[in-house]
Amino acid sequence: PKSKYKRTHPLTWKICRIVHRGGHLERFIVGRQFLVVVVIFLMNMMGEAKTGANPLNLPKWINDIFLGNSLAIIITTIDVGQLPAQVNAAVAMLDFIQNYIMLATVYVSLAIELSGLLHCVYLVQFLFNRLAFASGSTEDVDTANKQPQQTTLQMAAFWARVLLSLIILGFAFAVTIQALLLGKSGMGDGVSPLLSIVMFFIMLTIVGLMEGMQIAAFALMNTPEEELLTKSPMAHRNAKLILEGKNLQSFLVGRQIFVASLMFIVARIATIELQEGDENIFGVSNGLQSFLDTGLLGAIMLTVGSLIFRVLASSYPVMFMSNPVLFVIIKACLLLETTGVCSASWLIAIAMRSLFRLKADHMYLDADFVESADEDKPKGEEEAIGKPQMKRGPSLRSRFSKQKSSRAGSVVLSSRELCTNDKDLDSLGLDDLDDTVERHHSSFLRNSRFSAVISTRDIAVLMDEIGPEYGKADGEEEDSLDEENAYGNYQIM
């Protein structure tokens, strides 16, 4: 239970208590999604090079690629900021969030959701709940019925924020489209206004598709192959391409690079560039125009769009994966990862893990391990080494195996081996660099599974998978939360 790390990681315990209380987890996911996009937009503002800048006196064509097209800031963000953190957080969760920055992030994310800025996403939730009632989907209907009744004041405040969110979203689209029509966006010279608008919405759609693919892919891992083939051959083809061999690791890495790159591009397009003497957009004041010039309204559009696609993928994974466009996107992600453009992130992750002295979670939760029933090993050796792994249940095929130590292990999902197995890793030796990098690939896959949640149902399935490993053993009661708070007043699903 959480009391196991209450003394060793008091801040982690506090953060988990806050996020796991009531419907906070879903709300945190919504606020965090916007926070991630805003950080990308701010980094684009701060890292954008001035016209003619050439700090290293590089040839013009190299300078144009890395500075003129913001490739340098994109690679730096992914290699240094995103991938290493996700890799280390997957196996050192307790140490990773044991700091006040993470606590502040939780409060800020919840405050963003509370502000109502993104409440229009809940309209999608409302529509999907209605569809669940109409279609007679027992699971979705039961989930919706468990939500407590709200008071008149709560309902009024909720729908007022939904209306405010719709107004802000509409204004954001209007400003961005007007800037594109006037040629005052960051799209660049020589691109027609109509083509600019089409490209902008295509990029928003691709980001949304890639956000949803991660959720849909993990959701379909629990679907038997024959059943999926019967329901949708196209969904089966896409899922098979992602899950075949080690493709899932490559896809997730390539997807991360692709999404981050598109976010920077959208941030650049949404930035308004008015020349001296140009009239303000819609005649707004100079102060408001200065804010519009930052392009942060684009962060709202991008966040709402990605959340809608995530909700759609969570609710209808088969239908989502039946899109033939996804096959092309998956191929592009696999090709992008093959280039090795972000391979340095694995070495940076190793360095960060040593620098910040991050320890694997099992070093604090060792009592929760389940010893491997390997009859071939002598009993003494089995007790000394022990292969910690998840308990398997008949209803869920997706399972994670624990790591033997902070330097070894593999991830197995839905009976598919996704990396080198434990025997192969043991034969490589603990100091083998390739071995270490391979395990970091596995850590990133674990992190992707943990983040592939958007609804209460997704979170419940995930908690069933990782419960025995992180905070809840079989037959053990969870933290005392009444049934009403367990669902919150409203959530995405």
LOTI-63210 format. One record per atom (N, C-alpha, C): x, y, z; residue in three letters. Coordinates in steps of 0.1 Angstrom, whole numbers, plus 5000, padded with zeros to 4 digits. Example, Ala and Ser with C-alpha at 12.3 -4.5 7.8 and 13.67 -1.06 7.14 Angstrom:
513249435078ALA/512349555078ALA/513249675078ALA/512849785071SER/513749895071SER/512950005079SER/
% end
This chain:
500849885000PRO/500050005000PRO/500950135000PRO/500250244999LYS/501050364998LYS/501750395011LYS/501350335022SER/502050355035SER/503450295034SER/503750215024LYS/505150155023LYS/506150265020LYS/505750365012TYR/506750465009TYR/506350605015TYR/505450605025LYS/505150725031LYS/506250785039LYS/507150705044ARG/508350755052ARG/509450785042ARG/509750705033THR/510850715024THR/510650825014THR/509350845010HIS/509050944999HIS/507851025003HIS/507951105013PRO/506751185017PRO/506051265007PRO/506851334998LEU/506251414988LEU/505551324977LEU/506151214974THR/505551124965THR/504151074970THR/504151044983TRP/502950994990TRP/501951104989TRP/502351234992LYS/501351344992LYS/500851364978LYS/501651364968ILE/501251384954ILE/500251274950ILE/500551144954CYS/499651034950CYS/498251054958CYS/498351094970ARG/497051124977ARG/496151224970ARG/496851334965ILE/496151434959ILE/495551394946ILE/496351334937VAL/495951294924VAL/494951174924VAL/495051084933HIS/494250964934HIS/492950994941HIS/492751114946ARG/491551144954ARG/490351184944ARG/489251114946GLY/488051144938GLY/488351134923GLY/487851234916GLY/488051234901GLY/489251314897GLY/490251344907HIS/491351424904HIS/492251374893HIS/492351234892LEU/493351184882LEU/492951214868LEU/491651204865GLU/491151244851GLU/491351394849GLU/491151474859ARG/491251614858ARG/492751654857ARG/493551584864PHE/495051604862PHE/495451574848PHE/494951474842ILE/495351434828ILE/495051544819ILE/493851604821VAL/493351714812VAL/494251834814VAL/494551874826GLY/495351994829GLY/496851974825GLY/497351854827ARG/498651824823ARG/498851824808ARG/497851774801GLN/498051774786GLN/498151924781GLN/497452014786PHE/497552154782PHE/498852214787PHE/499352174799LEU/500652224804LEU/501752174795LEU/501752054790VAL/502752004781VAL/502852084768VAL/501652114762VAL/501552184750VAL/502052324752VAL/501652384763VAL/502052524766VAL/503652534767VAL/504252434774VAL/505652434775VAL/506352424761VAL/505752344752ILE/506352334738ILE/506152474732ILE/505052534733PHE/504852664727PHE/505852774732PHE/506052774745LEU/506952864752LEU/508452834747LEU/508752714746MET/510152674741MET/510352724727MET/509252714719ASN/509352764705ASN/509552914705ASN/508952984714MET/509053134715MET/510553164719MET/511053094729MET/512353134734MET/513453084725MET/513252964718GLY/514352904711GLY/514352944696GLY/513353024691GLU/513253064677GLU/514453154674GLU/515153124664ALA/516353214660ALA/515853334653ALA/516653444655LYS/516353564647LYS/516753554633LYS/516153624624THR/516553624610THR/518053654608THR/518753564601GLY/520153584598GLY/521053534609GLY/520553484620ALA/521353434631ALA/522253314626ALA/523553314630ASN/524453204627ASN/525553204637ASN/525153154650PRO/526153164661PRO/527453084659PRO/527352974651LEU/528552894650LEU/529252914636LEU/528753004628ASN/529353034615ASN/529252914606ASN/528152844607LEU/527952724599LEU/527652754584LEU/527752664575PRO/527252684561PRO/525752724562PRO/525352804552LYS/524052854552LYS/522952744552LYS/523252634544TRP/522252534543TRP/522052454556TRP/523152434563ILE/523052374576ILE/522352464586ILE/522752584586ASN/522152684595ASN/520652694593ASN/520252694580ASP/518752704577ASP/518052584582ASP/518652464581ILE/517952344586ILE/517752344601ILE/518852374608PHE/518852354623PHE/518252474630PHE/518552594625LEU/517952714631LEU/516752774624LEU/516852784611GLY/515752834604GLY/514452754605GLY/514552624606ASN/513452534607ASN/513252484621ASN/513952534631SER/513752504645SER/514152354648SER/514852294639LEU/515252154641LEU/516052134653LEU/516952234656ALA/517852224668ALA/517052214681ALA/516052304682ILE/515352304695ILE/514452184696ILE/513952134684ILE/513152014685ILE/513951894690ILE/515151874684ILE/515951754688ILE/516351774702ILE/516751894706THR/517151914720THR/516051884730THR/514851924727THR/513751904736THR/513451754737THR/513551684726ILE/513251534727ILE/514351464734ILE/515651484729ASP/516751414734ASP/517051444749ASP/516851564753VAL/517251604767VAL/516051614776VAL/514951664771GLY/513851684780GLY/512851574781GLY/512451514769GLN/511251424770GLN/511651274772GLN/512451214762LEU/512651074763LEU/513451034776LEU/514551094779PRO/515251054791PRO/514351054804PRO/513551164805ALA/512651174817ALA/511651054817ALA/511051024806GLN/510050924805GLN/510650784808GLN/511850764803VAL/512550634805VAL/512850614820VAL/513350714826ASN/513750694840ASN/512450694849ASN/511450774845ALA/510250774854ALA/509550644853ALA/509650564843ALA/508950434842ALA/509450334852ALA/510650334856VAL/511150244866VAL/511550304879VAL/511550434880ALA/511950504893ALA/510850604896ALA/509650554896MET/508450654898MET/508550724912MET/508950644922LEU/508950704936LEU/509950814937LEU/511150784932ASP/512250894933ASP/511951004923ASP/511350974912PHE/511151074901PHE/510251194906PHE/509251154913ILE/508251264917ILE/508451314931ILE/509551264937GLN/509851304951GLN/510551444951GLN/509851544947ASN/510351684947ASN/509151784946ASN/509451904950TYR/508452014950TYR/508052054936TYR/508852034926ILE/508452074912ILE/507351984908ILE/507351864911MET/506251774907MET/504951804915MET/505151844927LEU/503951884935LEU/503352014929LEU/504152104926ALA/503652224919ALA/503052194906ALA/503552104898THR/502952064886THR/501552004887THR/501351924898VAL/500051874901VAL/499051984904VAL/499452074912TYR/498552184916TYR/498252274904TYR/499252304895VAL/498952384884VAL/498052314874VAL/498252184872SER/497452104863SER/496052104867SER/495852084880LEU/494452084885LEU/493852214884LEU/494652324886ALA/494052464885ALA/493652494871ALA/494452444861ILE/494152464847ILE/492752404844ILE/492652274848GLU/491352214846GLU/490152284853GLU/490452324865LEU/489352394873LEU/488952524867LEU/489852584859SER/489552714853SER/488452704843SER/488252584837GLY/487252564827GLY/487752594813GLY/489052624812LEU/489652654798LEU/489452544788LEU/489352414793LEU/489352304784LEU/487952224786LEU/487052284792HIS/485752214796HIS/484952174784HIS/485252234772CYS/484452194760CYS/484752044757CYS/485851994762VAL/486151854759VAL/485051764766VAL/484451804777TYR/483451724783TYR/482251714775TYR/482051804765LEU/480851784756LEU/481051654749LEU/482251614745VAL/482551494738VAL/482251374748VAL/482551394760GLN/482251284770GLN/480751274771GLN/480051384771PHE/478551374773PHE/477951304761PHE/478451334749LEU/477951274737LEU/478251124737LEU/479451084741PHE/479850944741PHE/478950864752PHE/478650934763ASN/477850864773ASN/476450844767ASN/475950944759ARG/474650924753ARG/474650814743ARG/475750804735LEU/475850694726LEU/475950554733LEU/476550554745ALA/476650434753ALA/475250384757ALA/474450484762PHE/473150454765PHE/472350404753PHE/472450464742ALA/471750434730ALA/472150294725ALA/473450264726SER/473850134720SER/473750024731SER/473450054743GLY/473349954754GLY/474649894758GLY/475749964757SER/477049924762SER/477049914777SER/476949794782THR/476749784797THR/477849844805THR/479149824800GLU/480249884808GLU/480250034809GLU/479950094797ASP/479950244797ASP/478750294804ASP/477650224803VAL/476450274810VAL/476550264825VAL/477150154829ASP/477450134844ASP/478350244849ASP/479350274841THR/480350384846THR/479650514847THR/478750544837ALA/478050674837ALA/477050674848ALA/476450564851ASN/475450564862ASN/476050574876ASN/477250544877LYS/477950554890LYS/478350694894LYS/478250784885GLN/478650924888GLN/477550984896GLN/477951054907PRO/476951104916PRO/476151224910PRO/474951244916GLN/474151354911GLN/474751484916GLN/474751584907GLN/475251714911GLN/474151814916GLN/474451904924THR/473552004928THR/473252104917THR/472252184918THR/471952284908THR/473052384906THR/473752424917LEU/474852514917LEU/476052454910LEU/476352324913GLN/477452254906GLN/477152244891GLN/475952204887MET/475652194873MET/475752334866MET/475252434873ALA/475352574866ALA/476852614865ALA/477652584875ALA/479052624874ALA/479752544863ALA/479452414862PHE/480052324852PHE/479752374838PHE/478452394835TRP/478052434821TRP/478452574818TRP/478552664828ALA/479152794826ALA/480552784821ALA/481352694827ARG/482752674822ARG/482752614809ARG/481852524806VAL/481752464792VAL/481552574782VAL/480552664785LEU/480252774776LEU/481452864774LEU/482152894785LEU/483352984785LEU/484452914776LEU/484552784778SER/485552714770SER/485252714755SER/484052704752LEU/483652704738LEU/483852844732LEU/483652944739ILE/483853084735ILE/485353104732ILE/486153064742ILE/487653084740ILE/488153004728ILE/487652874727LEU/488052794716LEU/487652854702LEU/486452904702GLY/486052974690GLY/486853094686GLY/487153174696PHE/487953294694PHE/489353254690PHE/489953144695ALA/491253104691ALA/491253064677ALA/490252984673PHE/490252944658PHE/490053064649PHE/489153164654ALA/488953284645ALA/490253364643ALA/490953384654VAL/492153464653VAL/493253394645VAL/493353264647THR/494353184639THR/494053184624THR/492753164621ILE/492353154607ILE/492553294600ILE/492153404608GLN/492253534602GLN/493753564600GLN/494653534609ALA/496053554607ALA/496553474594ALA/496053354593LEU/496453274581LEU/495953334568LEU/494753384568LEU/494153454556LEU/494953574552LEU/495353654563LEU/496153774560LEU/497553754557LEU/498053624559GLY/499453604557GLY/500353654568GLY/499753664580LYS/500453724591LYS/500853614601LYS/500753484597SER/501153384606SER/502653344604SER/503053244612GLY/504453194610GLY/504553084599GLY/503553074590MET/503652974580MET/504752994570MET/505153114568GLY/506253144559GLY/505753214546GLY/506653274539ASP/506253344527ASP/506053244515ASP/505253284506GLY/505053194494GLY/503953094495GLY/503353074507VAL/502252984509VAL/500953054508VAL/500053004500SER/498753074498SER/497953054511SER/497053154514PRO/496253144526PRO/495453014527PRO/494752984516LEU/493952864516LEU/494752734520LEU/495952724513LEU/496852614516LEU/497352614530LEU/497552734536SER/498052744550SER/496952694559SER/495652724557ILE/494652674565ILE/494552524565ILE/494552474552VAL/494452324550VAL/495652254558VAL/496852304556MET/497952244562MET/497852254578MET/497352364583PHE/497252374597PHE/496252274603PHE/495152254597PHE/494152154602PHE/494652014600PHE/495351984589ILE/495951854587ILE/496951824598ILE/497751914602MET/498751894613MET/498051874626MET/496951944629LEU/496151924641LEU/495551784641LEU/495051744629THR/494451604628THR/495551494630THR/496651514624ILE/497751414626ILE/498151404640ILE/498351514647VAL/498751504661VAL/497651434669VAL/496351464666GLY/495351394673GLY/495351244671GLY/495551204658LEU/495551064655LEU/496650994662LEU/497851054663MET/498950994669MET/498750984684MET/498051084690GLU/497751074704GLU/496850964707GLU/495850944698GLY/494850844700GLY/495350704697GLY/496350694688MET/496850564684MET/497550484696MET/498150564704GLN/498850504716GLN/497850434725GLN/496750504727ILE/495650444736ILE/494950334729ILE/494650344716ALA/493950244709ALA/494750114708ALA/496050134705ALA/496950014704ALA/497049934716ALA/497149994728PHE/497249924741PHE/495849864744PHE/494749934740ALA/493449884743ALA/493149754735ALA/493649744722LEU/493449624714LEU/494349514717LEU/495349534726MET/496249424730MET/495449314738MET/494349354744ASN/493449264751ASN/492449194743ASN/492449224730THR/491449164720THR/492049044713THR/491448934713PRO/492048814706PRO/492148854691PRO/493248804685GLU/493548834671GLU/492448794661GLU/491848684664GLU/490748634655GLU/489548724656GLU/489248764668GLU/488048854670GLU/488348994663GLU/489549044665LEU/489849174659LEU/489749164643LEU/490249054638LEU/490249034623LEU/488849024618LEU/487948964626THR/486548954622THR/485849094622THR/486149174633LYS/485549304634LYS/485949404624LYS/487349404621SER/487849504612SER/489249454607SER/489249414594PRO/490549374589PRO/491649484589PRO/491149614587MET/492049724587MET/492649754601MET/491749744611ALA/492249764624ALA/493249654628ALA/492949524624HIS/493849414626HIS/495149444619HIS/495149494607ARG/496349514600ARG/497249624607ARG/496549734611ASN/497249834618ASN/497849794632ASN/497049724639ALA/497449674652ALA/498649574651ALA/498549484641LYS/499549384639LYS/500849454635LYS/500849564627LEU/502049634623LEU/502649694635LEU/501849744645ILE/502449814657ILE/503049704666ILE/502349594668LEU/502649494678LEU/503649394673LEU/503949384661GLU/504749274655GLU/506249294659GLU/506849184665GLY/508249194669GLY/508449304679GLY/509449384676LYS/509849504684LYS/509249634679LYS/508349624670ASN/507749744664ASN/507149834674ASN/506549784685LEU/505949864694LEU/506849964700LEU/508049924704GLN/509050014709GLN/509450114699GLN/509750074686SER/510150164676SER/508950264673SER/507750214672PHE/506650304669PHE/506450404680PHE/506550374693LEU/506350464704LEU/507450574704LEU/508650534701VAL/509750634700VAL/509550724688VAL/509250664676GLY/509050744664GLY/507850834666GLY/506750784672ARG/505550864675ARG/505950984684ARG/506750964694GLN/507151074703GLN/507851184695GLN/508751144687ILE/509551244679ILE/508551314669ILE/507651234663PHE/506751294653PHE/505851394660PHE/505251354671VAL/504351444678VAL/504951574683VAL/506151564689ALA/506851674694ALA/507251774682ALA/507651714671SER/508051794659SER/506751874654SER/505651804653LEU/504451864648LEU/503951974658LEU/504151954671MET/503752054680MET/504552184679MET/505852164676PHE/506652284673PHE/506252354661PHE/505852274650ILE/505452334638ILE/504152414640ILE/503152354647VAL/501952414649VAL/502152544658VAL/503052534667ALA/503352654675ALA/503852764667ALA/504652734657ARG/505252834648ARG/504152894639ARG/503252804634ILE/502252854625ILE/501252944633ILE/500952904645ALA/500052984653ALA/500553114658ALA/501853134657THR/502453264661THR/502153374650THR/501653484655ILE/501253594646ILE/502453694645ILE/502753724632GLU/503853814629GLU/503353934622GLU/503054044629LEU/502554164624LEU/503754264622LEU/503854324610GLN/504854424607GLN/504454554613GLN/505454644614GLU/505154774620GLU/504154854610GLU/503054904616GLY/502054974608GLY/500854884604GLY/500954744606ASP/499854664603ASP/498754674614ASP/497554664609GLU/496354674618GLU/496254544627GLU/495854564639ASN/495754454648ASN/494654354643ASN/494754234647ILE/493754134643ILE/492354164650ILE/491354184642PHE/490054214647PHE/490054354654PHE/491054434652GLY/491054564658GLY/491254564674GLY/491854454679VAL/491954444694VAL/493054544699VAL/493054564712SER/494054654717SER/495454604716SER/496454694717ASN/497854654716ASN/498254554726ASN/497754574738GLY/498054474748GLY/497554334745GLY/496354324741LEU/495754194737LEU/496454134725LEU/496854224715GLN/497554184703GLN/498854124707GLN/499554184717SER/500854134721SER/500753984726SER/499653954733PHE/499353824738PHE/499053734726PHE/498253774716LEU/497853694705LEU/499153664697LEU/500053754696ASP/501353734689ASP/502153614694ASP/501953574706THR/502653464712THR/502253334706THR/500953324701GLY/500453194695GLY/499953104705GLY/499853144718LEU/499353054728LEU/497953004727LEU/497153084719LEU/495853034716LEU/495852904708LEU/496952884700GLY/497152764693GLY/497252644703GLY/497852674715ALA/497952564725ALA/496552514729ALA/495652604730ILE/494252564734ILE/493652474723ILE/493752514710MET/493252434699MET/493952294699MET/495252294700LEU/495952164699LEU/495652074711LEU/495452134723THR/495152044734THR/493751994733THR/492752074730VAL/491352024729VAL/491251924718VAL/491951944706GLY/491951844696GLY/492551714700GLY/493651714706SER/494351594710SER/493551514721SER/492851584730LEU/492051524740LEU/490851454734LEU/490251524724ILE/489051464717ILE/489451334711ILE/490551334704PHE/491051214697PHE/491351104707PHE/491951144719ARG/492251044729ARG/490950984735ARG/489951064737VAL/488651014742VAL/488050914731VAL/488050954719LEU/487550874708LEU/488250734707LEU/489550744708ALA/490350614708ALA/490050524720ALA/489850584731SER/489550514743SER/488250444743SER/487250514737SER/485850464737SER/485650374725SER/486250394714TYR/486050304702TYR/487350274696TYR/488150194702PRO/489550164697PRO/489550094684PRO/488549994682VAL/488549924669VAL/488150014657VAL/487150104659MET/486850204649MET/487950294646MET/488650334657PHE/489750434656PHE/490850374647PHE/491250244650MET/492350184643MET/491950134629MET/490650144626SER/490250104612SER/490550214602SER/491050324606ASN/491350434597ASN/492650394588ASN/492450384575PRO/493650344567PRO/494850444567PRO/494550564571VAL/495550664572VAL/496550634583VAL/496050564593LEU/496950524604LEU/498150434599LEU/497850354589PHE/498950264584PHE/500050344579PHE/499850454572VAL/500850534567VAL/501550604578VAL/500850654588ILE/501450724600ILE/502350624608ILE/501850504609ILE/502650404617ILE/503950374609ILE/503950364596LYS/505150334588LYS/506050454589LYS/505550574589ALA/506350694591ALA/507050704604ALA/506350664615CYS/506950664628CYS/508050554629CYS/507850434623LEU/508850334623LEU/510050384616LEU/509850444604LEU/510950494596LEU/511750604604LEU/511050694610LEU/511650804618LEU/512550754629LEU/512050644636GLU/512850584647GLU/514150514641GLU/513950464629THR/515150384623THR/516250484620THR/516050604618THR/517050704615THR/518050724626THR/517550694639GLY/518450714650GLY/518650854654GLY/517750944650VAL/517951084652VAL/517951124667VAL/517351034675CYS/517251064689CYS/517850954698CYS/518750874692SER/519350764699SER/520150814711SER/520650934710ALA/521450984721ALA/520751004734ALA/519351004733SER/518551014745SER/518750904755SER/519050784750TRP/519150664759TRP/520450684768TRP/521550734762LEU/522750764769LEU/522550874779LEU/521750974775ILE/521451084784ILE/520651034796ILE/519750944793ALA/518950884804ALA/519750814814ALA/520750744809ILE/521650674818ILE/522450774827ILE/522950874821ALA/523650974828ALA/522751044839ALA/521551074835MET/520651144844MET/520251054856MET/520150924853ARG/519850834864ARG/520950824874ARG/522150834869SER/523350834879SER/523450964886SER/523251074878LEU/523451204884LEU/522451234895LEU/521151194893PHE/520151224903PHE/519951104912PHE/520751004911ARG/520650884920ARG/519250824921ARG/518650804909LEU/517350744909LEU/517450594911LEU/516650534920LYS/516650394922LYS/515350334917LYS/515450214913ALA/514250144908ALA/513250124919ALA/511950124916ASP/510950124926ASP/511049994935ASP/511449884929HIS/511449754937HIS/512449764948HIS/513349854948MET/514249864959MET/513549924972MET/512449984970TYR/511650034981TYR/510449944984TYR/509949874973LEU/508749794974LEU/509049644973LEU/510249604978ASP/510649464976ASP/509749364981ASP/509049394992ALA/508149304999ALA/506949264990ALA/506749344980ASP/505549324971ASP/505849234959ASP/507149184959PHE/507549104947PHE/506848964948PHE/506648914937VAL/506248774936VAL/507348694930VAL/507748594937GLU/508948504933GLU/508448424921GLU/509448414912SER/509148334900SER/509148184903SER/508148114897ALA/508047964900ALA/508847894889ALA/510147904889ASP/511047844880ASP/511547714886ASP/511047604881GLU/511347474888GLU/512747424884GLU/513347484873ASP/514647444869ASP/515747494878ASP/515447594886LYS/516547654894LYS/516547584908LYS/517647574914PRO/517747524927PRO/517047624937PRO/516447564947LYS/515547654956LYS/516347764962LYS/517647734966GLY/518447844972GLY/518647954962GLY/518947914950GLU/519248024940GLU/518048104937GLU/516848034937GLU/515648104934GLU/515248204944GLU/515548164957GLU/515248264968GLU/516248374967GLU/517448354963ALA/518448454963ALA/518248554952ALA/517848504940ILE/517648594929ILE/516248634927ILE/515348534925GLY/513948564924GLY/513648644912GLY/512648604905LYS/512248684893LYS/510948764897LYS/511048884901PRO/509848954904PRO/508948984892PRO/507648954893GLN/506848974882GLN/505448994887GLN/504549044877MET/503149074881MET/502448934882MET/501448934891LYS/500448824891LYS/499548834879LYS/499248714874ARG/498448714862ARG/497048674865ARG/496048734859GLY/494648704861GLY/494048654848GLY/493048584849PRO/492448524837PRO/491748624828PRO/491348744834SER/490548834826SER/491348944818SER/492648954822LEU/493449054815LEU/494648984810LEU/494949004797ARG/496048944791ARG/497249034791ARG/497049164793SER/498149264793SER/498849264807SER/500049224807ARG/500749224820ARG/502149274819ARG/502749324830PHE/504149374830PHE/504949284839PHE/506149244835SER/507049174844SER/507949274850SER/508249254863LYS/509049344870LYS/510549324866LYS/511349414870GLN/512849394867GLN/513549324878GLN/514449234874LYS/515249164884LYS/515949254893LYS/516549354887SER/517249454895SER/517149584888SER/517849694892SER/517749814886SER/518449814872SER/519049704868ARG/519849694856ARG/519349584847ARG/518249514850ALA/517849404842ALA/516349384842ALA/515849324831GLY/514449294831GLY/513849314817GLY/512649284815SER/511949294803SER/510549334805SER/509849374794VAL/508449404795VAL/507749314786VAL/506649244791VAL/505949154783VAL/504449204783VAL/503849234772LEU/502449274771LEU/501649174763LEU/500549134768SER/499649054760SER/500348934754SER/501148864762SER/501848744757SER/502848764746SER/503148894743ARG/504048924732ARG/505348974738ARG/506448914734GLU/507748954739GLU/508149084732GLU/508449184739LEU/508749314733LEU/510149354734LEU/510949274741CYS/512449304741CYS/513149174744CYS/514449184744THR/515249064747THR/514849004761THR/514648874761ASN/514148814773ASN/515248814784ASN/514948774796ASP/515848784807ASP/517048694805ASP/516948574800LYS/518048484798LYS/519048554788LYS/518548614778ASP/519448684768ASP/520148794775ASP/519448874783LEU/520048984790LEU/521148944799LEU/520948834806ASP/521948784816ASP/523148744809ASP/523048694796SER/524248644789SER/525148764784SER/524548884784LEU/525248994779LEU/526149064789LEU/525849044802GLY/526649104812GLY/526049244816GLY/526249274829LEU/525549394834LEU/526149524829LEU/527449514825ASP/528049644820ASP/528049664805ASP/527249574799ASP/527149594784ASP/526249714781ASP/526849804773LEU/526049924770LEU/524849894762LEU/524949804752ASP/523749774744ASP/522649714753ASP/523049634763ASP/522049574772ASP/521349684780ASP/522149784785THR/521549894792THR/520549974784THR/521050004772VAL/520150084763VAL/518850004759VAL/518949874758GLU/517849794755GLU/516849794766GLU/517349794778ARG/516449804790ARG/515749944791ARG/516450044786HIS/515850174786HIS/514750184776HIS/514950114764HIS/513850104755HIS/512650044761HIS/512849934769SER/511749874776SER/511149964786SER/511950044793SER/511350144803SER/510450244796SER/510850284784PHE/510050384777PHE/508750314773PHE/508750194770LEU/507550124766LEU/506650114779LEU/507150084790ARG/506350084803ARG/505750224805ARG/506550324803ASN/506050464805ASN/504850494796ASN/505050444783SER/503950474773SER/502650404777SER/502750284783ARG/501550214788ARG/500950284799ARG/501750334809PHE/501150414820PHE/500450534816PHE/500950604805SER/500450724801SER/499250714791SER/499050584787ALA/497950564777ALA/496650544784ALA/496250644792VAL/494950644799VAL/494250774797VAL/492950774796ILE/492250904795ILE/490950894802ILE/490450774805SER/489150754811SER/489250684824SER/488150684831THR/488050614844THR/488250464841THR/487650414830ARG/487750274827ARG/489150234824ARG/489950324816ASP/491350294813ASP/492150284826ASP/491850374835ILE/492650384847ILE/492350254856ILE/491150214856ALA/490750094864ALA/491449974859ALA/491549954845VAL/492249844839VAL/493749854842VAL/494349974841LEU/495749994844LEU/496049954859LEU/495150004868MET/495449974882MET/495349824885MET/494449754878ASP/494449604879ASP/495749544875ASP/496349604865GLU/497649554860GLU/498849574869GLU/498849704874ILE/500049734882ILE/499749744897ILE/498549714901GLY/498249714915GLY/499149634924GLY/499349504921PRO/500249434930PRO/501649484930PRO/502049564920GLU/503449614919GLU/503549744926GLU/502549834925TYR/502649964930TYR/501449994940TYR/501549954952GLY/500650004962GLY/499449924966GLY/499149814958LYS/497949744962LYS/498149594958LYS/498149504968ALA/498249364966ALA/496949304965ALA/496849174960ASP/495649114959ASP/494949094972ASP/493649124973GLY/492849114985GLY/493049224994GLY/493849334991GLU/494049445000GLU/493249554996GLU/492749625006GLU/491849745003GLU/492649864999GLU/492049934990GLU/492750064986GLU/492450164996GLU/493150284995ASP/492950395004ASP/491450425005ASP/491050455017SER/489650475020SER/489150595013SER/488450565002LEU/487750664994LEU/486350614992LEU/485350694995ASP/484050644994ASP/483650634979ASP/482650554977GLU/482350514963GLU/481950634955GLU/481350734961GLU/480950854954GLU/482150934949GLU/483150944957ASN/484351024954ASN/485150944944ASN/485050814943ALA/485850734934ALA/485650774920ALA/484450834917TYR/484150864903TYR/484251014900TYR/484151094911GLY/484151244909GLY/482851294903GLY/482751424903ASN/481551484899ASN/481351474883ASN/482451484876TYR/482451474862TYR/483851434857TYR/483951364847GLN/485251334841GLN/485051304826GLN/486151274819ILE/486051264805ILE/485151154801ILE/485251044808MET/484350934805MET/483650884817MET/
% end
